[in-house]
Amino acid sequence: MGRILLAGATGYLGGHILTKLIEDNRQVTVIARQAGRIHPPPGSAPLVTVLPAELTQPQSIINCCEGIDTVISTVGITKPQKGLTYMDVDYQANLNLLQEARKSGVRKFIYISVYKGEQLQDIAICHAKEQFVNALKASGLEYCIIRPTGYFSDMAALFNLAKKGRVYLFAKGAAKINPISGEDLAAACVTAIDQDKREINIGGPQTMRFTQIAQTAFDVLHKKPAITYLPEWLRKTILRLARIFMPAPVFGPLEFFMTVMTTDMNAPEYGQDTLKAYFETSQ
Ligand SMILES: NC(=O)c1ccc[n+]([C@@H]2O[C@H](COP(=O)([O-])OP(=O)(O)OC[C@H]3O[C@@H](n4cnc5c(N)ncnc54)[C@H](OP(=O)(O)O)[C@@H]3O)[C@@H](O)[C@H]2O)c1
């Protein structure tokens, strides 16, 4: 089994991928801008090498892919970042890594984009991700593009609203999604190392409407559901004003979330973890 280079291990999905790679006894090099945030479980130290580096600065990753069989990158902006755009990180930082991978003769590059990313390219995050996908496809390397729906970690926003007493939804809460846990998705990412699939659309085992997700949150909290359905014109107005008045790094994640809430994001079902169980452990 060849050595894996993992970028993004300090994040939600990347952390689960690191755990899974260690469970599978894989040799891993982890790139992190804050190396101190990587804590391999006891006994796993011989498997893990941590390389402090900043992917947005190409000089800090020179030769990082020497001796690497497969690169996995979950790197991307999911929360506002001062001074950096999706094009700087989701596109350019991953491109810097891809260039190193090509230079060092890496066999395969696995990248996490987003379900329906190609259709949603008028949204800044999807545009940047799909620009990288195009570069990866043209790179000559073996590749796998993983396209997940939403993660359980993102559904926590609805759970937190339920905790406060009321959930606000758009489009009558009718859009469908099958969110996936970090653990299930990590298993699929690690399986992809030795699979011959170029693109994987993937979601969790249960497809739900947003209304059902909100109801599940209230059930877990033993509260009577209190859901307000906001009209489409209001969503459009909020987005139009936010685009003008909000700094781009704050607007981006809002734009993505408010779009997903009105788009059917039901991908092929995978895994076993349920959102209800996740909410139960988030209380
Ligand atoms: N969350 C979702 O629902 C969802 C759905 C579909 C696809 N995705 C995609 O899946 C990927 C992983 O998501 P996640 O929820 O695990 O994200 P996350 O928890 O925010 O982790 C993102 C990772 O990217 C790294 N990163 C961010 N900005 C960076 C920068 N400027 N330079 C270097 N590294 C940087 C972070 O490092 P630091 O810890 O140092 O910041 C972290 O390791 C992302 O690309 C995301 O767009 C997410």
The ligand as an SDF file (V2000), in Angstrom:
LIG
                    3D

 48 52  0  0  0  0  0  0  0  0999 V2000
  -19.7800   20.9280    4.8280 N   0  0  0  0  0  0  0  0  0  0  0  0
  -20.5670   20.4880    3.8450 C   0  0  0  0  0  0  0  0  0  0  0  0
  -21.7850   20.3160    4.0080 O   0  0  0  0  0  0  0  0  0  0  0  0
  -19.9720   20.1850    2.5000 C   0  0  0  0  0  0  0  0  0  0  0  0
  -20.7550   19.6460    1.4810 C   0  0  0  0  0  0  0  0  0  0  0  0
  -20.1500   19.3270    0.2670 C   0  0  0  0  0  0  0  0  0  0  0  0
  -18.7950   19.5510    0.0840 C   0  0  0  0  0  0  0  0  0  0  0  0
  -18.0670   20.1040    1.0860 N   0  0  0  0  0  0  0  0  0  0  0  0
  -16.6060   20.2980    0.8810 C   0  0  0  0  0  0  0  0  0  0  0  0
  -15.9100   19.2980    1.6010 O   0  0  0  0  0  0  0  0  0  0  0  0
  -14.6430   19.8000    1.9930 C   0  0  0  0  0  0  0  0  0  0  0  0
  -14.4180   19.5150    3.4730 C   0  0  0  0  0  0  0  0  0  0  0  0
  -15.4530   20.1320    4.2320 O   0  0  0  0  0  0  0  0  0  0  0  0
  -15.3540   20.2200    5.8230 P   0  0  0  0  0  0  0  0  0  0  0  0
  -16.7320   20.4700    6.3310 O   0  0  0  0  0  0  0  0  0  0  0  0
  -14.5390   19.0830    6.3590 O   0  0  0  0  0  0  0  0  0  0  0  0
  -14.5290   21.5870    5.9600 O   0  0  0  0  0  0  0  0  0  0  0  0
  -13.7230   22.1520    7.2170 P   0  0  0  0  0  0  0  0  0  0  0  0
  -14.0620   21.4300    8.4500 O   0  0  0  0  0  0  0  0  0  0  0  0
  -13.8730   23.6360    7.1980 O   0  0  0  0  0  0  0  0  0  0  0  0
  -12.1860   21.7990    6.8270 O   0  0  0  0  0  0  0  0  0  0  0  0
  -11.5670   22.4560    5.7490 C   0  0  0  0  0  0  0  0  0  0  0  0
  -10.0930   22.1100    5.7200 C   0  0  0  0  0  0  0  0  0  0  0  0
   -9.5000   22.9720    4.7340 O   0  0  0  0  0  0  0  0  0  0  0  0
   -8.4140   23.6540    5.3330 C   0  0  0  0  0  0  0  0  0  0  0  0
   -8.2680   25.0290    4.8290 N   0  0  0  0  0  0  0  0  0  0  0  0
   -9.2370   25.9560    4.7630 C   0  0  0  0  0  0  0  0  0  0  0  0
   -8.7270   27.1180    4.3350 N   0  0  0  0  0  0  0  0  0  0  0  0
   -7.3990   26.8950    4.1470 C   0  0  0  0  0  0  0  0  0  0  0  0
   -6.3280   27.7250    3.7370 C   0  0  0  0  0  0  0  0  0  0  0  0
   -6.5090   29.0110    3.4450 N   0  0  0  0  0  0  0  0  0  0  0  0
   -5.1000   27.1840    3.6460 N   0  0  0  0  0  0  0  0  0  0  0  0
   -4.9040   25.8780    3.9600 C   0  0  0  0  0  0  0  0  0  0  0  0
   -5.8880   25.0420    4.3780 N   0  0  0  0  0  0  0  0  0  0  0  0
   -7.1070   25.5570    4.4690 C   0  0  0  0  0  0  0  0  0  0  0  0
   -8.7350   23.7460    6.8000 C   0  0  0  0  0  0  0  0  0  0  0  0
   -7.5420   23.9900    7.5100 O   0  0  0  0  0  0  0  0  0  0  0  0
   -7.5530   24.8870    8.8580 P   0  0  0  0  0  0  0  0  0  0  0  0
   -8.1160   23.9750    9.9070 O   0  0  0  0  0  0  0  0  0  0  0  0
   -6.1410   25.2550    9.0610 O   0  0  0  0  0  0  0  0  0  0  0  0
   -8.4580   26.0750    8.5950 O   0  0  0  0  0  0  0  0  0  0  0  0
   -9.3740   22.3790    7.0600 C   0  0  0  0  0  0  0  0  0  0  0  0
   -8.3960   21.4240    7.2820 O   0  0  0  0  0  0  0  0  0  0  0  0
  -14.6450   21.2930    1.6560 C   0  0  0  0  0  0  0  0  0  0  0  0
  -13.9110   21.4990    0.4700 O   0  0  0  0  0  0  0  0  0  0  0  0
  -16.1000   21.6100    1.4420 C   0  0  0  0  0  0  0  0  0  0  0  0
  -16.3030   22.6680    0.5470 O   0  0  0  0  0  0  0  0  0  0  0  0
  -18.6070   20.4030    2.2930 C   0  0  0  0  0  0  0  0  0  0  0  0
  1  2  1  0
  2  3  2  0
  2  4  1  0
  4  5  1  0
  4 48  2  0
  5  6  2  0
  6  7  1  0
  7  8  2  0
  8  9  1  0
  8 48  1  0
  9 10  1  0
  9 46  1  0
 10 11  1  0
 11 12  1  0
 11 44  1  0
 12 13  1  0
 13 14  1  0
 14 15  2  0
 14 16  1  0
 14 17  1  0
 17 18  1  0
 18 19  2  0
 18 20  1  0
 18 21  1  0
 21 22  1  0
 22 23  1  0
 23 24  1  0
 23 42  1  0
 24 25  1  0
 25 26  1  0
 25 36  1  0
 26 27  1  0
 26 35  1  0
 27 28  2  0
 28 29  1  0
 29 30  1  0
 29 35  2  0
 30 31  1  0
 30 32  2  0
 32 33  1  0
 33 34  2  0
 34 35  1  0
 36 37  1  0
 36 42  1  0
 37 38  1  0
 38 39  2  0
 38 40  1  0
 38 41  1  0
 42 43  1  0
 44 45  1  0
 44 46  1  0
 46 47  1  0
M  CHG  2   8   1  16  -1
M  END
$$$$
